Amino acid sequence: MIHTLAGGTSPASIQRGRLKHSWLENQVLNKTPAIVVALRHEVGWPELRRFPSDVEQAITLADEVEFGFSPASLVDKCAPLAGLPEDLRNIIREAVHAAYLRCFDVHTAAQCLLNAADRMMVALSSLLAEWDKPDDALSDAGLQSRWRMVLDAAEPLRDALDALPKGIVLP
């Protein structure tokens, strides 16, 4: 059984939360195809240009799954361990990291995140190609269709992010 240490935030867990909540849920999944068409025709949507960067950050996060959520990072933050010699703290780091790897399948989680991010990038590229067309060449139906592709890609990406620990994982 694994436990998440709520106070044990790490840059990886902060990034996971930002991507899942601030980006996917609050900027992507809350928009219908009709809203996206209205944004294109009426007020614009400058945030849309940053979405590929958010996908890149999800890809980077996939590389950090093994160590970004590992309790090994707590060894140096834990006051009772501070007085131990460095070689003993290294042994403790290795032991808690090995226990983490036994209870959380980091490789599957990272691969799921990569696959979902790749799918999202393809969907966003297709959307942006339609979005960037001149008004006289833009198809509202095409824009809506491409936004539905983005929404379809956003769900597995949100699920992959949700499957990651919410903080440091303690075995």
N, C-alpha and C positions, 0 to 999 in steps of 0.2 A: 504494500500500500504506500502511496506517496502522499505527502502533505505539502501544501504551498504555504510558505511563510509570508504572510501578508505584509509585514513590515520589511521584509527582505527584498526590496525592489532592486532591480538591476536595470542598466540601460536597455537590455533586451526586453524585459517585461514592460518597461515604459513605452518602448517602441511598439510592441505588440498591442498594447492598449490604445495607443494613438492611431495606429493603422486600422484597428477593428472599429473603434468607437468614433473617433473624430473624423476619420476619412470615410470608411466604407458605410457605416450606419448613418452618419450625419451629413454626408455630402453625396453619396452615390445611391444607396438603397432607399433613401427617402424621396427620390425623384421618379415620377412616372414618365413614360414616353411623351405624354402631352406637355408636361412641364418643361422637358428638355427642348421640345420644339418651340415653346413660348420663349424660353431663354434665348434660343438662337435668333429668333426674329425680333425680340423686343429689347431686352436689356443686356444681352451677352452673358458670358459666364467665364470670367478670367481664371477662376480656380480650376477649370477643366484642363488647362494647359499644364498644371502641376501634377495631374493624376499619373502620368507615366513615371514621374519621379517617385511617387508613392509606391508604385509597383516595384521600382528599382530598390526601394528601401525594404520591401517585403522579401525580395530576392536576397539582399544583404542579410536580413534577419534569418533567413534559412541557413546561412553559413554560420550563424551564431547560436543555433539551437543547442548544440552540444555543451558549450561552455557558458553561454549567456544566462542559463537558468540553473546552473550547477551550484550545489551548496559549497563547493570548494572555495568559491569567492568569499564565503563567510568566515573562513579560518582566520584571515587577517583582520576581520572586523570584530571578532569575538574576544572581548577583554580577557577572559580567563586563559585563553591560548596565547596571548601576547607575550607572556614571559617565557614561553617554551623556546628552545633552540630552533633555528630555521630548519634543520634537517628533520626534526620531529614534526614540525608544522607541515613540511612537504609530505611526510608519510600520511598525516591526517588528511591533507588535501587529496592525495591520491586515493585514499580509502573511501572518503565520502563521495568523490567523483565516480569511483567504480560502483558504489552502491546506487547512485543516481542512474548510471547507465544500465544497471540491472532492472530498475523499476520503471524507466521511461524510455520508450523506443525513439531515441533522438533521430535516427536515420530515416525511419518512416515518416516522422513528423516533418523533418526538413524536406524530404522528397515531396510530400503532399503539398507543402507550402510552395515549393518551386514550381510544381506542375500547375497549381492554381494561379500563381503569379504569371506564369507564361501564358496561360489561357486569357487572363485579364489583359495582358499587354496586347495580344492579338485583337481582342475585342475593342480596346481603346484606340488602337491604330486604325481600325476600320471606322469607328465612330468619328475620329478626327479627320479622316479623309473625306467623309461626307460633310462634316461640320464646316470644313474649310472651302467648300465649293462656293462659287458666287451665288448670290440670291436667285438669279434666273436659272441656275443649273441644279439648285438644291431640291431634293425631293423630301417632303415631310414624312412620307411613308418610309422612305429609305432611312431617314434619321431616326424615326421611331423604331424601326427594325434593328438598327445598329445599337440603339440604346437598350433594347431588350436583350441583345447579345451581351452587353456590358453587365446588365442586371443578372443574367444567367451565369456569367463568369464571376460576379461578385459574391454570389452565395457560397460556392466552394472555397473561395479565398477567405471569406469570413469564417467558415467552418474550420479551415486549416489554422487560422489565427486563434480561433476559440479553443482548439485542441492543444495549443501550447500552454505551458504553465502561466498562471497569473502573477507569479513572483518567483522567488528562489524555491527550488524543489528540494524538500527534505525526504530522504528515503525512510 
